[in-house]
Amino acid sequence: WVVRVGVFSQAENLKKRSSLLKDNGMTPHQENIKINGRVAVRIFLGPFSDLAAAERESGKAMLVTGEPAFVVELN
C-alpha cells in the first residue's frame, strides 16, 4: 500500500510539498511519470504493509497539506 500525495510538473511546487511532508515527520518518495506526453513527478508515502497503516498516514498527509491523499494498493 502507498499513499499518493500529489503530482507536480513544476520543481518549486514539488520542493514545497516534499519539504512540508518532511518537516512533519513523513518520508516522501518520488517517481517520474508521463501525463499527456509530459514528464511530471508523483510524490508518495510508503510502501506500508497493510491498509490501516496507509490510511493513517494518508490522514496525516491530508492534515499537513490541506490536500487530498489517496491510498492505493501496489500490484
Secondary structure by P-SEA (a helix, b strand, c coil): cbbbccccccaaaaaaaaaaaaaabbbbbbbbbbcccbbbbbbbccccccaaaaaaaaaaaaaaccbbbbbbbcc
